[in-house]
């Protein structure tokens, strides 16, 4: 298929662009295979370059011969285009609809994008499992790399290399895979070097109504326990949902077969419930006519902050089991690809200082989301505006990023990255020129040959010129465990995402820039003071040496 077949009208002059709180801009609208571009001859006017893949929905209306297209984006922007001529408007609208809903992944922009920057680091090889394992192997010899899934035959959603207990051979892993949902047998997610406790993740056990058991599974899980220690299974479903899963062939660990493990159910919502929550929240944020009572009522009705509280509470529980109880943890829900990853990732941010650095956080995204099989292509196919909702859409990753922002807000000096880093990840998860978030698993990415045909997001982000945008000037390395508050009054709305296209966010950006300038000035002053102190100390030392004879 040629993109030209979908573009009925490639160019229209005298188009007027309207955006909230910005002056109207008149210019020429051009459609390419992947971008909507509006350029103006007005001085100091920024061009609009919008990826078609960022378009969530469009509306059309007509007044006489003037047509208007309202474009609603996956990053929550809403822009309006006034187009002269009804035919031109209809052609542009139908072209945008076709180009923003391409069926084939290989027709998306990452396969056509060619970097305009010098590639210093190949991001596809920045965070390999072997490199991550080296961090653990220096502290323990109880784990090993397994290549049992080399051809994705055992588990299609796992990477080719996983970390498992050294005492469990690959044949046992194959048997355990048949006992776990989607073949997702328990693998190492995090090793706590302070006390040797671990977080593992998996899919639900397929016990069914007959209480099926798997001795290899029991042996694998028990292999993570120290002598005399107990473990915790944190199930991210309510007990009622987990029991219903048994009737469908799923289930949960029976205490009779796992006597050293205590099971805890912590309900975290998923799928359409999360999607509806996002839709309600964005709708409330876009309505400027609400009075205070109405706004607060709609914010509460969306349940968005409630979901954040549930996720953070469960992550804190997992971290508490590891750090304070000295007990290992196994985390799973049903598939183990959504709420499970939210909890394992956030627990590591709480426990592990490295995860709070830029590269450490990038490694976390790779290890706990991309390589762990979160289906980005399904979950991020559409956002808050699209009318044709699919069954598998859900803002799981956005919720995770929101939770990270909540912790960052409470511990502003403990993170090397800033809020802009999280916003950038949100934007690229939904629409990007890079191939990092394409596909639903490592298996799909291999079939698509993304490493050979697309550029990694990390290759761009980790350039020194880009990193400066995402570095937190307040950062001071904190090697301690951080415990975020989950009290309702401690969890505000993330304005940087949900209100950033409003005027208020512009003022917040200006205030933040001013704060950064003040901090940098104070750092310069402090550096000068330190130099003067050293010089004074040297002078005092010299005086002392001269007086000593």
Secondary structure, DSSP 8 states (H G I E B T S, - for coil): --GGGT-S--EEEEEEEEETTS--EEEEEEE-SSEEEEE-SSTT---EEEEGGGEEEEEEEEETTEEEEEEEETTS-EEEEEEESHHHHHHHHHHHHHHTT-S-GGGSGGGT---SS---S-GGGSS-HHHHHHHHHTT-SSEEEE-TTTTS-S-TTS-S-EEEETTS-HHHHHHHHTTBGGG---EEEEE-TTT--EEEE---B--TTTT---HHHHHHHHTT--TT--EEEEESS-HHHHHHHHHTT-----TTT-TTEEEEE-----THHHHHHHHHHHHHHH-TT--HHHHHHHHHHH-HHHHHHHHHHHHHHHHHHHHTS--EEEEE-SSSSSHHHHHHHHHHHHH-GGGGSHHHHHHHHIIIIITTT--HHHHTS--SS-SS--TT---HHHHHHHHHHHHHHHSTTS-SB-HHHHHHHHHHHHS-SSSTT-SSSHHHHHHHTHHHHS--HHHHHTSHHHHHHHB-TT-----S------SGGG----HHHHSTTSHHHHHHHHHHHHHHHHHHHHHHHHHHHHHHHHHHHHHHHHHHHHHH-
